[in-house]
Amino acid sequence: MSGGRPTLRPRASSAPAKGDLQPACKHVETVDGEGIKLGSFLDSTRRRADKLSPERRAALDELGMRW
């Protein structure tokens, strides 16, 4: 975790397997043996997109975030 927020690493590691940033809201991605609630993370990130720092938004855009 970084500053209490999930890192972008779970998404980056699952990119080849899933191919998109539209998992079901209840989707859990396993990274290094830990369950990451990727669907919930992306859902809440979309809802608060206007509050994200430009750097955070740019990082998500690079990963292919669909707003």
C-alpha positions as CSV (number, residue, x, y, z in Angstrom):
1,M,0.0,0.0,0.0
2,S,1.1,3.5,-0.6
3,G,-0.3,6.2,1.7
4,G,-3.3,4.1,2.5
5,R,-4.2,3.7,-1.1
6,P,-3.8,0.5,-3.2
7,T,-0.9,0.6,-5.5
8,L,-1.4,0.2,-9.2
9,R,0.7,-3.0,-9.2
10,P,-2.3,-5.4,-9.0
11,R,-3.7,-3.9,-12.3
12,A,-0.4,-3.9,-14.0
13,S,0.2,-7.6,-13.1
14,S,-3.3,-8.6,-14.3
15,A,-3.2,-6.7,-17.6
16,P,-2.1,-9.6,-19.8
17,A,-4.6,-12.0,-18.2
18,K,-7.7,-9.8,-18.4
19,G,-7.0,-7.2,-21.1
20,D,-9.3,-4.5,-19.8
21,L,-10.2,-2.3,-16.8
22,Q,-13.8,-3.3,-16.5
23,P,-13.9,-6.3,-14.1
24,A,-17.1,-7.1,-12.2
25,C,-17.4,-4.9,-9.1
26,K,-16.9,-8.1,-6.9
27,H,-13.8,-9.3,-8.8
28,V,-10.9,-10.1,-6.6
29,E,-7.4,-10.4,-8.1
30,T,-4.8,-12.5,-6.3
31,V,-1.4,-10.9,-6.2
32,D,1.5,-12.4,-4.3
33,G,-1.0,-14.6,-2.4
34,E,-3.1,-11.6,-1.3
35,G,-6.7,-11.0,-2.5
36,I,-7.1,-7.5,-3.9
37,K,-10.6,-6.2,-4.5
38,L,-9.8,-4.8,-7.9
39,G,-13.4,-4.4,-9.0
40,S,-14.3,-2.3,-5.9
41,F,-11.1,-0.3,-6.2
42,L,-11.8,0.6,-9.9
43,D,-15.5,1.4,-9.1
44,S,-14.6,3.8,-6.3
45,T,-11.8,5.3,-8.3
46,R,-14.2,6.1,-11.1
47,R,-16.6,7.7,-8.7
48,R,-14.0,10.0,-7.2
49,A,-12.0,10.7,-10.4
50,D,-12.3,14.5,-10.0
51,K,-10.5,14.2,-6.6
52,L,-7.5,12.3,-7.9
53,S,-4.1,14.0,-8.3
54,P,-3.0,14.6,-11.9
55,E,-0.2,12.1,-11.4
56,R,-2.5,9.4,-10.1
57,R,-5.0,10.0,-13.0
58,A,-2.1,9.9,-15.5
59,A,-0.8,6.6,-14.1
60,L,-4.3,5.1,-14.4
61,D,-4.6,6.5,-18.0
62,E,-1.3,4.8,-18.9
63,L,-2.8,1.4,-17.7
64,G,-5.8,1.9,-19.9
65,M,-8.4,3.2,-17.4
66,R,-11.9,3.6,-18.8
67,W,-13.5,6.5,-17.0
